Amino acid sequence: MTSLLGGAIVWAWERAKRRRAVNRRAAFFGVRPGQTCLVVLGNKWNAPGTATYRDVWAAMEVALLAGELGCRIEMETGTYRGGNGDRTEFCVGGPTGGANLRTGGHLAAHLPGVVMHPYDAEHPDSVAIEVDGEKYPYDKGNEEYVLVAKFTPEESDRPVFLVAGQTSTTNLAAIHLLRRDHEEIAGGLASLERFCLVVRVSGISTYAFHRAEVVRDVTGAAFEA
């Protein structure tokens, strides 16, 4: 009896521990088990109607995350119009070249302090992310950046989780980082309800999307005009 009771207590403790871990992850990403998540995927910037394989991979990472949390997913393209309602939205892809028009709309409506410079091969600020007076330049294949933000539109019941990178590699890197280190990242945030982070992806030619780190919390500046 003592052994059985001890085993039951350990089982119950482990189960509660796993449940707490799931709840912490769900709170960070803004989802509820059993709900539907909306994944909005952009186009390849120079090929409307198609997506890069890394953005598709990023969407698969989101789908895996949703499945781990007991959620269903629905897919839309960056031309989707309308609110996310009671669905947590994962909007993946930067607005450069009209690749993800919805990202551009989210930035304009909710993150007025962020500037994502357009592509211009002759300009040093091409594709740079700018916030709070600091620019995060695009150094192709070496060091690139991605903006990660979470906010809830006034007309919606669930949040939007925005991943707006300079390239599809950075989009994938950010989601990979967030899935892996969400607890550590959450511990440094003032609020899980609304935040904006700049993530750096380095050594891309050697490590692809695996070397990513949060370099700055720009929440205050990003959400203010």
N, C-alpha and C positions, 0 to 999 in steps of 0.2 A: 504493500500500500504506500509506504514511504517513497519507494522508487517511482511508482506511478504518479503520485502527487507531485514529486519533484519534476518529473518529465513534463507533466501538464503545465506546471508553472513556467518552466523554461520555454515550452512551445508558445504559451500565451504571451510571454515577455518578448520573444523574438517576433511574433506576429504583430504585436503592438509597435515594436521598434520599426518594422518594415512599413507599417501603416503611417507612422509619423514621418518617415522619410518620403513616402509618396505624397503626403499632405504638404510637406515643405516644398517639394518640387512643383506640385500643382499650384501652390500659392505664388511661387516665383513666376511661373509662366501664365498665371491668370486663368487657369482652366478648372473645370469641375468634372469629376468622374461621371461619365454617362452623357455629357453634353456633346454637341457637334462643334468642331473647330473648322474655321474657314481658312484655307490656304490659298493665297493669291500669289501667282508666279508670273514674273515678267517675261518679256521677249528677249531674245538675243538682240542687242542694240542695233545691229545692222541687218537683221533678218526677221522682219515681222512675221508672227505666226509660228516661230520656233523658239525653243529655249536651249540654253547651253546645258551640257550634260552635268556640269557642276551645280547649276541651279536646280535641275531635276533631282540630283543627289541630295541637295539641301532640303527639297520638298520631301524626299523620302525620310530624311532624318527627322523632320517635323512629324511625319506620319508615324514613325516608330515611337517618337515621344508620346504622341496622342494615344497610340495603342497601349503603351505602358501605363498610361493614366486612365485607361478605360474609356477613351473618347473616340467618336467617329470623326471622319473628315469629309469636307466637300472642297472641290478645287474650282478656282476661277482664274482667269487671266488678268493682267494688269489693266485691261480696259473695263473691268467690272465697275458698275456704278450702284450706289446704294449703301445703306448702313450695314454694319455687321450684326446689329440686333442683339440676340442672346447667344451669339457664336463668338468665341474668342478668335480673333483674326491674326494669322501669321502672314504678314506681307513681306515677301522676299524679293530683293533686287533694287538697285539704285535707279534713279530717274534719268540718268544720262542718255541722251539720244532718244528719249521717249521709250526706253526699254521697259520701264514700269510706270505707267502714267498714274496709277493709284498711289504709288510712293510719293510722287511729286505733289499730288493733292493732299496727302497726309502731312507732308512737311509744311506746305503753305498754310494749312488750316490749324495745325497744332504745334509746330516747332518753328516759329518765325525767326528764332535766333540762329537757325542753321542755314548755311549757304552751301549748296553743292554746285561747284563751278562746272559749266558745260565742257564738253570735249573740244579742244582746240590744240592741234599739234604744234602750233607756233607760239603758244602762250605758256609760260611757266606754271600758271595756276590751273592748267587743264586737269579737270576731274578732281581737283582738290576739294576737301571738305573743310569748311571754315565755320568756326563757332567761337564766340567770346574773343574775337580778335586774333585768334590763332588759326593758322592754316596747317592742314595735314596733307602734304603733297602726295602725288601719285608717282611712285618710282616703280614702274612696271617690272614685275618678276622679282623684285628685290624686297621693297617695303611698301605695303599698301594698307589702306585703312577701311574700316566699316563702322557705320553708325548703328547703334542698337538702342531702340527706345520702346517704352511701354506707356500707354495712356489710354484713357477711356473717353471716347467722344460723348458729347452731351446727349445725343439721341440714342445711344447704345447702352445695353445692360452689361456687356462684357468688354474687356479691353482689346486694344490692338497691340500686337507685338511686331514692331517694325525692324527689319534688317536691311539696311541700305548701304551696300558696299560699292567700292570703286570698281570691283570686278566680281565675276561669279565665284572666283576662288575665295575672296574675302567673305562673301555671303555664306559659303559653306563653312569656312573657318570659324565664323562667329557662332553659327548654330552648333557646330561640333564643340566649341569651347563652352558654350552655355549649358549644353547637356552634361558635359563632364564636370564643370566647376561651378554649377549654379549655387550651391550652398556657400562656397567661399565668396562668390560675388555678391550674393544676397546679404552676407554679413557686413559688407562695407556700404550698403545703401541706406539712406535715411528713410526711404519708403519703398515698399514693393509695389505700390499702386501706380506710381509714376516716376520714371527715371529715363535718363539718356546717357549713354556711355560711348566713348570712342575706343575702338579696339584696333590694335596694330597687328598686322600679319607680316612676319619677317622671314628671311631666308627661304623665300618661296621657290627659288630655283632648285633648292636642295630638299626642303621639307614640305613642299606643297602647302596644304592648308593646316598642317599640324602645329605650327608654331604661332600661336596667337595669344595676346594678352590685353587686358583692359589697361589703357594708359591714362584715361581721365574720365571723371564723372562730370559731365557738363549739364546736368539737369537744370540748374538755376538759369543759366544763360540760354539754353536751347528753347525753353518754353516761354521766354519773355521776348517781346518785340524789341 
